[in-house]
Amino acid sequence: MFETEVLVIGGGPVGLSLALELGLQGRRCLLVERHERVGFAPRAKTTNVRSRELMRRWDIAQRLAAASPFGVDYPSNVVFATRLAGRELARFANAFYCAPLRDERFAEHAQWIPQYKVEDVLRGRAAEFRGVALRFATELVDWTETAGGIDARLSDLCTGERLDVRAAYLVGADGARSTVREKLGIRMEGRSPLSQHHNIVFRSPGLAQRHALGPAVMYWLVNPEVPAVVAPLDTGDLWTFGCPKLTIADANPEAMIRAALGLDVDVAILSRDDWTAHQLVAERYRAGRVFLVGDACHLHPPFGGYGMNMGIGDAVDLGWKLAATLQGWGGPVLLDSYEIERRPIHRRVVDEAVINLGYTSHKLVLEGVEDVTPAGEAARSAAAAQILDTKRREFDSLGVVIGAAYGASPVLGDEADVPQIQEATAYAPSARAGARAPHAWLSDGTARGASLFDHFATNAMTLMATRGLVPDAAAAVRATAADAGIPLAIIAPRNERLAQLYEASLVLVRPDQHIAWRGDDPSEACAMLLRAAGHGVSRPHLTTHRPPSDGPSPKEEIE
Ligand SMILES: Cc1cc2nc3c(=O)[nH]c(=O)nc-3n(C[C@H](O)[C@H](O)[C@H](O)COP(=O)(O)OP(=O)(O)OC[C@H]3O[C@@H](n4cnc5c(N)ncnc54)[C@H](O)[C@@H]3O)c2cc1C
């Protein structure tokens, strides 16, 4: 019997992030993954601003930058053209905010990097923590929940050996076809399938030099014959090609790619796979000591690059809460708040991704768009106008990426009870309870670039005094924390803008950099510290319990 604190099922980016977060918090976990997860699967290429902020918190943002196949300076343009060798229609510069510029709004730029490289970096960092054990080629078979924890049965897929594990908690980070979700009988709610797609990874020596559109992270090819998206993936002339599944069904894929590019180039196909677009969220994320994170509880189209990134956010939210509970300072409602906080974020992002799905390449094609005639010119102008109008929110979505604030939650100040949803393309810093803390660069000369976020504690609550420290206030909050055993850091960064940015003299920041409370009254800060740690007075309207639904089950062909 192997004993651990958290058993994580699934070694994708979300399971790895959870293991890493638990390791950072000093907890023990065992992560098991059925496959070796080597080789390139054509999944995430966008690691967004928020994920890289969290990676900075894990001390791996620089490592990820170093793993970048084309360097972080590579221009993150998204170009729309009829073909790679065709006519340009429109372009977006600095898509996803990948440019390595110092921006007041965030601590880290985004990055264009294949998912398998992100996973390498996450895996390497997770393995550095003594409490974290990673085991590949190992599968969860079954488990039972006892009064004290989870008794799980695993199978070593190389030897066929059975492995018994006892853990306090079990987390299903096991993807779209989640075994954990299935065994719990938790249904996915929503619509599926929305559409079917096909992805190809191919090698084409010298392709980057064979066209005149300049460097970009994606080329959207808007033509009636083979509408598609082609994107540089990795060094060694590796590219990805994505199109509707129907387009490729009976075709010679090499010829299809050449036609889409409008270039007679060498194409060697390395891998192909189908994927389905869904609009699904799990009806529950928790059953007793078992939780769901990542694709196991939300599935949506990849346009906008949200799936992995949102799952990394799940891992941090659940990770610090599990750790606080295991350390004994997390109160009874802390773990309940995971689903309460994350579900509205998931719904928002799923809907946003479905909006983006409405404007894929083949839907942007206008009649005559390739014609060399005045009518063709007019069609291209109309296509360009439509692209600029509809696609910006896909590549410029800080309002979703860092503007997402948690709503009513048993561990947040009452301010969070009033929903706050930002426009996708218009992020406005907000310091209300539930929001990701507004970012600021400080001029205190710290080695890591003086981000305010570097001053927040990663495994404790942070009380930030924005107008300088009042010793009596600090002493009162420190005494409350000590009595309740809540780890607390108190900071008073020297920056005149903070009081204005946070609109309060005292701010309680959680280990995940979200604001639990802000105000001016130290006695309120003491009460809110207890609430933020999950010891608040019960608020019955904030519960994860929902009556069982008799509604029709959505078609669950999850690929
Ligand atoms: C074409 C495409 C492009 C995408 N682009 C982006 C993007 O740019 N940005 C972005 O953020 N997201 C993107 N995504 C989404 C992203 O790939 C997923 O959201 C992400 O992989 C989900 O990670 P996960 O760890 O939750 O699940 P997965 O990556 O699916 O990992 C789950 C793991 O669990 C393992 N497992 C399952 N059952 C068991 C069991 N019983 N025992 C042991 N192991 C088990 C599986 O083998 C699997 O390895 C894209 C997806 C697609 C299809």
The ligand as an SDF file (V2000), in Angstrom:
LIG
                    3D

 53 58  0  0  0  0  0  0  0  0999 V2000
   -6.5430   21.4610  -31.9900 C   0  0  0  0  0  0  0  0  0  0  0  0
   -6.4550   21.8890  -30.5650 C   0  0  0  0  0  0  0  0  0  0  0  0
   -5.7780   23.0490  -30.2520 C   0  0  0  0  0  0  0  0  0  0  0  0
   -5.7050   23.4910  -28.9430 C   0  0  0  0  0  0  0  0  0  0  0  0
   -5.0720   24.6660  -28.6550 N   0  0  0  0  0  0  0  0  0  0  0  0
   -5.0490   25.1340  -27.3980 C   0  0  0  0  0  0  0  0  0  0  0  0
   -4.3580   26.3340  -27.0720 C   0  0  0  0  0  0  0  0  0  0  0  0
   -3.7650   26.9870  -27.9280 O   0  0  0  0  0  0  0  0  0  0  0  0
   -4.3550   26.7440  -25.7690 N   0  0  0  0  0  0  0  0  0  0  0  0
   -4.9770   26.0330  -24.7980 C   0  0  0  0  0  0  0  0  0  0  0  0
   -4.9520   26.4750  -23.6360 O   0  0  0  0  0  0  0  0  0  0  0  0
   -5.6010   24.8720  -25.0650 N   0  0  0  0  0  0  0  0  0  0  0  0
   -5.6470   24.3950  -26.3260 C   0  0  0  0  0  0  0  0  0  0  0  0
   -6.2470   23.1990  -26.5990 N   0  0  0  0  0  0  0  0  0  0  0  0
   -6.8670   22.4400  -25.4970 C   0  0  0  0  0  0  0  0  0  0  0  0
   -5.8330   21.6330  -24.7010 C   0  0  0  0  0  0  0  0  0  0  0  0
   -5.1150   20.7790  -25.5510 O   0  0  0  0  0  0  0  0  0  0  0  0
   -6.5620   20.8320  -23.6120 C   0  0  0  0  0  0  0  0  0  0  0  0
   -7.4630   21.6880  -22.9450 O   0  0  0  0  0  0  0  0  0  0  0  0
   -5.5810   20.2370  -22.6120 C   0  0  0  0  0  0  0  0  0  0  0  0
   -4.8020   19.2090  -23.1660 O   0  0  0  0  0  0  0  0  0  0  0  0
   -6.3450   19.6530  -21.4190 C   0  0  0  0  0  0  0  0  0  0  0  0
   -5.4150   19.1890  -20.4960 O   0  0  0  0  0  0  0  0  0  0  0  0
   -5.8230   18.1250  -19.3960 P   0  0  0  0  0  0  0  0  0  0  0  0
   -4.5690   17.8870  -18.6160 O   0  0  0  0  0  0  0  0  0  0  0  0
   -7.0590   18.5540  -18.6880 O   0  0  0  0  0  0  0  0  0  0  0  0
   -6.2600   16.8140  -20.2080 O   0  0  0  0  0  0  0  0  0  0  0  0
   -5.4330   15.9230  -21.2360 P   0  0  0  0  0  0  0  0  0  0  0  0
   -4.3680   16.7070  -21.9020 O   0  0  0  0  0  0  0  0  0  0  0  0
   -6.4350   15.2460  -22.0930 O   0  0  0  0  0  0  0  0  0  0  0  0
   -4.7220   14.8430  -20.3010 O   0  0  0  0  0  0  0  0  0  0  0  0
   -5.4710   13.8600  -19.6260 C   0  0  0  0  0  0  0  0  0  0  0  0
   -4.5890   12.6490  -19.4140 C   0  0  0  0  0  0  0  0  0  0  0  0
   -5.2630   11.7460  -18.5390 O   0  0  0  0  0  0  0  0  0  0  0  0
   -4.8440   10.4260  -18.9040 C   0  0  0  0  0  0  0  0  0  0  0  0
   -5.8100    9.4520  -18.3610 N   0  0  0  0  0  0  0  0  0  0  0  0
   -7.1150    9.3090  -18.6790 C   0  0  0  0  0  0  0  0  0  0  0  0
   -7.6710    8.3140  -17.9560 N   0  0  0  0  0  0  0  0  0  0  0  0
   -6.6820    7.7930  -17.1920 C   0  0  0  0  0  0  0  0  0  0  0  0
   -6.6390    6.7160  -16.2300 C   0  0  0  0  0  0  0  0  0  0  0  0
   -7.7210    5.9830  -15.9300 N   0  0  0  0  0  0  0  0  0  0  0  0
   -5.4650    6.4580  -15.6290 N   0  0  0  0  0  0  0  0  0  0  0  0
   -4.3560    7.1810  -15.9260 C   0  0  0  0  0  0  0  0  0  0  0  0
   -4.3430    8.1940  -16.8250 N   0  0  0  0  0  0  0  0  0  0  0  0
   -5.5030    8.5060  -17.4370 C   0  0  0  0  0  0  0  0  0  0  0  0
   -4.8340   10.4510  -20.4220 C   0  0  0  0  0  0  0  0  0  0  0  0
   -3.9870    9.4590  -20.9400 O   0  0  0  0  0  0  0  0  0  0  0  0
   -4.3030   11.8580  -20.7130 C   0  0  0  0  0  0  0  0  0  0  0  0
   -2.9170   11.8500  -20.9700 O   0  0  0  0  0  0  0  0  0  0  0  0
   -6.3270   22.7310  -27.9140 C   0  0  0  0  0  0  0  0  0  0  0  0
   -6.9850   21.5420  -28.2220 C   0  0  0  0  0  0  0  0  0  0  0  0
   -7.0690   21.1230  -29.5430 C   0  0  0  0  0  0  0  0  0  0  0  0
   -7.8060   19.8790  -29.8590 C   0  0  0  0  0  0  0  0  0  0  0  0
  1  2  1  0
  2  3  1  0
  2 52  2  0
  3  4  2  0
  4  5  1  0
  4 50  1  0
  5  6  2  0
  6  7  1  0
  6 13  1  0
  7  8  2  0
  7  9  1  0
  9 10  1  0
 10 11  2  0
 10 12  1  0
 12 13  2  0
 13 14  1  0
 14 15  1  0
 14 50  1  0
 15 16  1  0
 16 17  1  0
 16 18  1  0
 18 19  1  0
 18 20  1  0
 20 21  1  0
 20 22  1  0
 22 23  1  0
 23 24  1  0
 24 25  2  0
 24 26  1  0
 24 27  1  0
 27 28  1  0
 28 29  2  0
 28 30  1  0
 28 31  1  0
 31 32  1  0
 32 33  1  0
 33 34  1  0
 33 48  1  0
 34 35  1  0
 35 36  1  0
 35 46  1  0
 36 37  1  0
 36 45  1  0
 37 38  2  0
 38 39  1  0
 39 40  1  0
 39 45  2  0
 40 41  1  0
 40 42  2  0
 42 43  1  0
 43 44  2  0
 44 45  1  0
 46 47  1  0
 46 48  1  0
 48 49  1  0
 50 51  2  0
 51 52  1  0
 52 53  1  0
M  END
$$$$
